[in-house]
Amino acid sequence: MDVVVAGQGYVGLPLAVRAAEVGHRVVGYDVDLNRIKQLSAGESYVQDVASERLRAVLESGAYTATADPADLDGFDLAAITVPTPLRDGVPDLSYVESCARTLGSRLRPGATVVLESTTYPGTTEEILLPLLEQASDLKRGVDFGAGFSPERIAPGNKRWSFEGTPKLVSGIDDKSLNTIKAFYDTIFQTTVPVSGPKVAEMAKLIENVFRFVNISLVNELAMLAKPLGVDIWEAIDAAATKPFGFTRFTPGPGVGGHCLPIDPLFLAWKVKQELGVPFRFVELADDVNRHMPDYVVQRLTEALDQRHLPVEGARILLLGMTYKINATDLRESPSARVAELLIRLGADVRGADPNVQPGDATRVNVPLVDATPLEIAAADAVVLLMDHARFDLPMIEKNAPYVLDCRNRLSGPNVETL
Ligand SMILES: NC(=O)c1ccc[n+]([C@@H]2O[C@H](COP(=O)([O-])OP(=O)(O)OC[C@H]3O[C@@H](n4cnc5c(N)ncnc54)[C@H](O)[C@@H]3O)[C@@H](O)[C@H]2O)c1
């Protein structure tokens, strides 16, 4: 198939490269010229796509990267993987809209467009399709097909690979569904058809709301268990021995990334907009998760207090600045919020994270240092925010005068868990 993948980010690049590897002719389209230059030079900026793989598909001619809409002409299937951020609590679909106009102007009869960006139920039919029709002067279901297929990519996840994670597929009619399913069948080991785009859109949000709410639940439990004198980590592990009806989630300093802090609020916005009622679970979970960095700082302040150290002027080393374990992604990381709060209190804050890419160092608002024994011993307090595999945990236990361990990975007399 002649395939366009619009948006060459965390979602679009792995899809485009994999599609090229399995034999499609793929055009990776992005409006970011720097990204296109990097891709054309064979340099991947996405963790799960090695530059060697990118170079192989560039050299075979199966993949080209472009910022020129003229290169999109004649596609059989286009997948849209552009950002869907939230601005002041309101979904920003401007990227989807502008991409729809671009693809619409290049749409030819018989082609199919599939939206992958996470969004609220109704987007494909209410937003994408009218724009494609307007820009192309073609009619949905008659001249062209469309559908929604959410991405479940979990960057850095070694257990669930891109192609091994089942893929939901939907279409606006049977023909669209068949085309979309046939395309994804060449890429994913399992595709799961559902009855229409709204179900697929909702399914993706249910997945993220489920995680969001459950994480907030254990976060609140952690804050309550401490004064009750209960070790929440041991209690969660004990509960998780039940072989049915329980899913293990663990507390942490908050949620980050492009998905979890944002997607549930897409659904809450739609519910409020359309039904005029709040989505109470999501609002409550958001409130709890958002306040976890404050709780981390409160615990740290109390611990310093016990050592007769004021937080003002204290040297604090934050370990793990990315939002996810072993990942390079800094977006919406709660570590940044913890750093900000401590800086506001006058602490001398440094960060250490072996996964932060050199080009991203300025996005971390604290000086980045290596987690060496000297650096750890010199800190008044160390906070383990993310337990990356590359951290030497026994060395941290040995050298840190005090650690607030937000991941329950350390032990010893100087360690307290969240
Ligand atoms: N990152 C994840 O782990 C993940 C997982 C599942 C779903 N998603 C969803 O997938 C979508 C994309 O996320 P991402 O993480 O890949 O974002 P990203 O920011 O990494 O990449 C998006 C790319 O789209 C480009 N773009 C913006 N407007 C464009 C346009 N009009 N035409 C072409 N390209 C355009 C941007 O320049 C950027 O390179 C979002 O809706 C996100 O919620 C992300």
The ligand as an SDF file (V2000), in Angstrom:
LIG
                    3D

 44 48  0  0  0  0  0  0  0  0999 V2000
    3.5110    9.0070   23.2770 N   0  0  0  0  0  0  0  0  0  0  0  0
    2.7670    8.0010   23.6410 C   0  0  0  0  0  0  0  0  0  0  0  0
    3.2150    7.1300   24.3850 O   0  0  0  0  0  0  0  0  0  0  0  0
    1.3270    7.8540   23.1360 C   0  0  0  0  0  0  0  0  0  0  0  0
    0.6620    6.6280   23.3510 C   0  0  0  0  0  0  0  0  0  0  0  0
   -0.6250    6.4560   22.8600 C   0  0  0  0  0  0  0  0  0  0  0  0
   -1.2510    7.5220   22.2130 C   0  0  0  0  0  0  0  0  0  0  0  0
   -0.6090    8.7260   22.0300 N   0  0  0  0  0  0  0  0  0  0  0  0
   -1.3290    9.7810   21.3160 C   0  0  0  0  0  0  0  0  0  0  0  0
   -0.7990    9.8700   19.9850 O   0  0  0  0  0  0  0  0  0  0  0  0
   -0.8390   11.2320   19.5410 C   0  0  0  0  0  0  0  0  0  0  0  0
    0.5590   11.6700   19.1430 C   0  0  0  0  0  0  0  0  0  0  0  0
    1.3870   11.6180   20.2890 O   0  0  0  0  0  0  0  0  0  0  0  0
    2.9630   11.6240   20.1820 P   0  0  0  0  0  0  0  0  0  0  0  0
    3.4500   11.2660   21.5480 O   0  0  0  0  0  0  0  0  0  0  0  0
    3.4250   10.8250   19.0100 O   0  0  0  0  0  0  0  0  0  0  0  0
    3.2340   13.1910   19.9020 O   0  0  0  0  0  0  0  0  0  0  0  0
    4.5940   13.8470   19.3900 P   0  0  0  0  0  0  0  0  0  0  0  0
    4.5390   15.2640   19.8130 O   0  0  0  0  0  0  0  0  0  0  0  0
    5.7570   13.0020   19.7660 O   0  0  0  0  0  0  0  0  0  0  0  0
    4.4880   13.7790   17.7930 O   0  0  0  0  0  0  0  0  0  0  0  0
    3.5110   14.4330   17.0690 C   0  0  0  0  0  0  0  0  0  0  0  0
    4.1360   14.9720   15.7810 C   0  0  0  0  0  0  0  0  0  0  0  0
    3.0900   15.5380   14.9830 O   0  0  0  0  0  0  0  0  0  0  0  0
    3.6330   16.6450   14.3090 C   0  0  0  0  0  0  0  0  0  0  0  0
    2.5640   17.4920   13.7900 N   0  0  0  0  0  0  0  0  0  0  0  0
    1.8730   18.4650   14.4010 C   0  0  0  0  0  0  0  0  0  0  0  0
    0.9430   18.9830   13.5770 N   0  0  0  0  0  0  0  0  0  0  0  0
    1.0470   18.3180   12.4110 C   0  0  0  0  0  0  0  0  0  0  0  0
    0.3620   18.3790   11.1830 C   0  0  0  0  0  0  0  0  0  0  0  0
   -0.6400   19.2260   10.9940 N   0  0  0  0  0  0  0  0  0  0  0  0
    0.7350   17.5500   10.1960 N   0  0  0  0  0  0  0  0  0  0  0  0
    1.7510   16.6870   10.3690 C   0  0  0  0  0  0  0  0  0  0  0  0
    2.4310   16.5730   11.5150 N   0  0  0  0  0  0  0  0  0  0  0  0
    2.0840   17.3770   12.5320 C   0  0  0  0  0  0  0  0  0  0  0  0
    4.5300   17.2930   15.3350 C   0  0  0  0  0  0  0  0  0  0  0  0
    5.4850   18.1530   14.7170 O   0  0  0  0  0  0  0  0  0  0  0  0
    5.1600   16.0720   16.0110 C   0  0  0  0  0  0  0  0  0  0  0  0
    6.3780   15.7110   15.3850 O   0  0  0  0  0  0  0  0  0  0  0  0
   -1.4420   12.0310   20.6890 C   0  0  0  0  0  0  0  0  0  0  0  0
   -2.8210   12.1220   20.4950 O   0  0  0  0  0  0  0  0  0  0  0  0
   -1.1550   11.1610   21.8940 C   0  0  0  0  0  0  0  0  0  0  0  0
   -2.0870   11.4000   22.9240 O   0  0  0  0  0  0  0  0  0  0  0  0
    0.6740    8.8990   22.4710 C   0  0  0  0  0  0  0  0  0  0  0  0
  1  2  1  0
  2  3  2  0
  2  4  1  0
  4  5  1  0
  4 44  2  0
  5  6  2  0
  6  7  1  0
  7  8  2  0
  8  9  1  0
  8 44  1  0
  9 10  1  0
  9 42  1  0
 10 11  1  0
 11 12  1  0
 11 40  1  0
 12 13  1  0
 13 14  1  0
 14 15  2  0
 14 16  1  0
 14 17  1  0
 17 18  1  0
 18 19  2  0
 18 20  1  0
 18 21  1  0
 21 22  1  0
 22 23  1  0
 23 24  1  0
 23 38  1  0
 24 25  1  0
 25 26  1  0
 25 36  1  0
 26 27  1  0
 26 35  1  0
 27 28  2  0
 28 29  1  0
 29 30  1  0
 29 35  2  0
 30 31  1  0
 30 32  2  0
 32 33  1  0
 33 34  2  0
 34 35  1  0
 36 37  1  0
 36 38  1  0
 38 39  1  0
 40 41  1  0
 40 42  1  0
 42 43  1  0
M  CHG  2   8   1  16  -1
M  END
$$$$
